[in-house]
Amino acid sequence: MSGVDLRIREVHLFQRHVTLRLPFRFGAATVTQCPQAFVQVHAEVDGRSFEGASAELMVPKWFDKSPALTHEQNFEQLRESLRNARDGLLASGTAMSSFAYSQTAGEAAVAVSVSRGLPRLAAQFGPALLDKAVADAALRAAGQSWVDGLRAGVLGDPWSGQLKLVRPTQVVLRHTVGLADRLTDSDPGTDPQDGLPATLQAAIERHGLHHFKLKLCGQIDADLERLIRIAEVLQRVGSDWRVTLDGNETFSDAASLGRFWQTLHNTPALAALLQRTLLLEQPLARAVALQESIATLGIGVPVILDESDDHASALEEGLALGYRGISSKACKGIYRSLANAHRIAQDPRLLLSGEDLTCQAGLAVQQDTLLAASLGVQHIERNGHHYVDGFGSAPADEAMAFVEAHPSLYDNASGRPHLTVRNGRLDLLSLHVTGFASAAMPQWRSLQPIH
């Protein structure tokens, strides 16, 4: 099957307020609430109409970490990116494949957003959501699931026929430990008393977790103290636990990163943790990350890029400087993930990780999880279920529609649907449906339009 050519007839943008049950702190930012963006497209193929959809949380202080901007200004940056992507897609005027739309309308929208002052990471946000929604419509038009559709070339991209795609049945969940997270029940801090785990210890006991993502603040004394405390909690898990470390751009140059890593290496209480560390994610600020080599710093684990992944050549530039991989995030674009997976497959020393921007229950977590897992990622950071109570403010019948469509992914035993985590894993069997990972849709009338 060749790529499905679609003609985009309508694009609708929406948002829904999300309140976090626990504060999520990463880098210098603490998030307690933010909107989730939704995209609905109507496309025509051979005279028939098909719907496609996507969703992504509009997290502040990640796409643009300028301290001069408020959270609301960050949200508006992402709304502008969405509007520019919508306008570019509707202006295309001709039928083409999903990938062709991304390369033409999507890239043009990024250029418009950048010309209006948005950083590239924020500028990519809107086109990334449109890419997912258009891909969803194309797969529905072809009657194909995500993996089968990629194998058949439905999206018209150049990598699918060369990738070793897998049809995943499950994936390991890597639990985020934010900088404000309580580690044990005796720690002071937020406890919403909602029956869900409020500490690292409780989450491990509830979900059988064994993979973890630990946020760093870049201040050696604070990081040492917290990592030692985390290691003490994890030692109780058993011998098979693993961690990744996330620098979140907290280091200003390679020299300071090298000193930091050496200090960790010279701390006996962290020996077991470092032996179980799988990777270090984006430690350097994006302004310098692709300017300074890290090859001689002696960091004993692969260092990968994340926030620097705002242009097509980012991975190749990073490899030349000593990086050994990059993250897959749907908010950066599905075709970026496919391209990076294709490059990484050529060298067994490189790795593709699966990271999360607090993906919410429903479209966001389903599409992002299946994207990474189908590319062979074995463990994926998932944290939306920890920081938000199930489907949050979504209507109850919308949440139940997703539970009924994907019964192995969600649990409704408590009367409030939540992501099901068993033995530290997610069951992905129900995601192999026609379209992009979902047999349910949001209740569009319940959402607030983005004009």
PENORDA-V230351 format. One record per backbone hydrogen bond with DSSP energy under -1.0 kcal/mol. NH is the residue of the N-H (numbers start at 1). CO is the residue of the C=O. E is the energy in kcal/mol with one decimal. If there is no record, write none. Layout:
((NH/CO/E) (NH/CO/E))
This chain:
((4/154/-2.7) (6/96/-2.9) (7/44/-1.9) (9/42/-2.9) (10/42/-1.7) (12/40/-3.1) (14/38/-2.5) (15/448/-2.0) (16/36/-1.8) (18/34/-1.9) (20/32/-2.6) (21/387/-2.7) (22/387/-1.0) (24/31/-2.5) (26/29/-2.1) (29/26/-2.3) (31/24/-3.0) (34/18/-2.2) (36/16/-2.7) (37/56/-3.0) (38/14/-2.3) (39/54/-2.4) (40/12/-2.5) (41/52/-2.7) (42/10/-2.4) (43/50/-2.9) (44/7/-2.5) (45/48/-2.8) (48/45/-2.0) (50/43/-3.0) (52/41/-2.2) (54/39/-1.7) (56/37/-2.2) (58/35/-2.8) (59/57/-1.3) (69/66/-1.4) (74/70/-1.9) (75/71/-2.4) (76/72/-2.3) (77/73/-1.8) (78/74/-1.6) (79/75/-2.2) (80/76/-2.5) (81/77/-2.1) (82/78/-2.1) (83/79/-2.7) (84/80/-2.6) (85/81/-2.0) (86/82/-2.7) (87/83/-2.7) (88/84/-2.1) (89/85/-2.2) (90/86/-2.5) (91/87/-1.4) (92/89/-1.1) (96/6/-2.1) (99/155/-2.5) (101/97/-2.2) (102/98/-1.8) (103/99/-2.3) (104/100/-1.8) (106/101/-2.2) (107/102/-1.1) (108/104/-2.1) (109/105/-2.1) (110/106/-2.1) (111/107/-2.1) (112/108/-2.1) (113/109/-2.6) (114/110/-2.7) (115/111/-2.2) (117/114/-1.9) (118/113/-2.3) (123/119/-2.5) (124/120/-2.0) (128/124/-2.5) (129/125/-2.0) (130/126/-2.4) (131/127/-2.7) (132/128/-1.8) (133/129/-2.1) (134/130/-2.8) (135/131/-2.4) (136/132/-2.2) (137/133/-2.1) (138/134/-2.4) (139/135/-2.5) (140/136/-2.1) (141/137/-2.3) (142/138/-1.8) (144/139/-2.6) (149/145/-2.7) (150/146/-2.3) (151/147/-2.4) (152/148/-1.7) (153/150/-1.3) (154/149/-2.6) (156/153/-1.2) (162/159/-2.3) (163/159/-1.3) (165/163/-1.5) (166/374/-2.2) (171/426/-1.7) (172/378/-2.1) (173/424/-2.8) (174/380/-3.2) (175/211/-2.6) (177/213/-3.1) (179/25/-2.4) (181/178/-1.1) (187/184/-1.6) (200/182/-1.8) (201/183/-2.3) (203/199/-2.3) (204/200/-2.3) (205/201/-2.0) (206/202/-2.4) (207/203/-2.6) (208/204/-1.9) (212/242/-1.8) (213/175/-3.0) (214/244/-3.0) (215/177/-1.9) (216/246/-2.6) (223/219/-2.9) (224/220/-2.8) (225/221/-2.2) (226/222/-2.2) (227/223/-3.0) (228/224/-2.3) (229/225/-1.8) (230/226/-2.7) (231/227/-2.7) (232/228/-1.7) (233/229/-1.6) (234/230/-2.7) (235/231/-2.0) (236/233/-1.1) (237/234/-2.1) (242/210/-2.4) (243/276/-2.4) (244/212/-2.0) (245/279/-2.4) (246/214/-2.6) (247/281/-2.8) (249/282/-2.8) (250/247/-1.6) (251/283/-2.4) (257/253/-1.5) (258/254/-2.6) (259/255/-2.1) (260/256/-2.1) (261/257/-2.7) (262/258/-2.2) (263/259/-2.0) (264/260/-2.1) (265/261/-2.7) (266/262/-1.7) (267/264/-1.6) (270/267/-2.2) (271/268/-1.7) (274/270/-2.8) (275/271/-1.9) (277/274/-1.2) (278/243/-3.1) (280/302/-2.6) (281/245/-3.2) (282/304/-3.0) (285/251/-2.1) (288/285/-2.0) (289/285/-2.2) (291/288/-2.4) (292/288/-1.5) (294/321/-3.0) (297/294/-1.5) (304/280/-2.6) (305/325/-1.8) (309/306/-2.0) (310/308/-2.5) (314/311/-1.8) (317/313/-2.4) (318/314/-2.4) (319/315/-2.6) (320/316/-1.5) (321/318/-1.2) (322/319/-1.1) (323/318/-2.4) (324/303/-2.8) (326/351/-1.4) (327/305/-1.5) (328/353/-2.6) (332/329/-2.1) (333/330/-1.0) (337/333/-1.5) (338/334/-2.1) (339/335/-2.5) (340/336/-2.6) (341/337/-2.6) (342/338/-2.1) (343/339/-1.9) (344/340/-2.6) (345/341/-1.9) (346/343/-1.2) (347/344/-1.8) (350/347/-2.0) (351/324/-2.0) (353/326/-2.2) (355/328/-1.7) (365/360/-2.2) (366/362/-2.0) (367/363/-2.8) (368/364/-2.2) (369/365/-1.9) (370/366/-2.1) (371/367/-2.3) (372/368/-2.0) (373/369/-2.6) (374/370/-2.4) (375/372/-1.0) (376/373/-1.6) (377/372/-1.8) (380/172/-2.7) (381/354/-2.7) (382/174/-1.6) (386/383/-1.0) (387/383/-1.8) (388/384/-1.8) (390/388/-1.3) (392/389/-2.3) (394/391/-2.1) (399/395/-2.2) (400/396/-2.4) (401/397/-1.5) (402/398/-1.6) (403/399/-2.1) (404/400/-2.8) (405/401/-1.8) (406/402/-2.0) (409/406/-1.4) (410/406/-1.3) (411/418/-3.1) (415/412/-1.7) (418/411/-2.0) (420/409/-3.1) (422/425/-2.1) (424/207/-2.6) (425/422/-1.6) (426/171/-2.7) (428/169/-2.3) (431/428/-1.9) (432/429/-1.4) (433/431/-2.0) (435/144/-2.8) (437/435/-1.4) (444/442/-1.2) (446/443/-1.9) (447/444/-1.5) (448/15/-2.5) (450/13/-2.6))
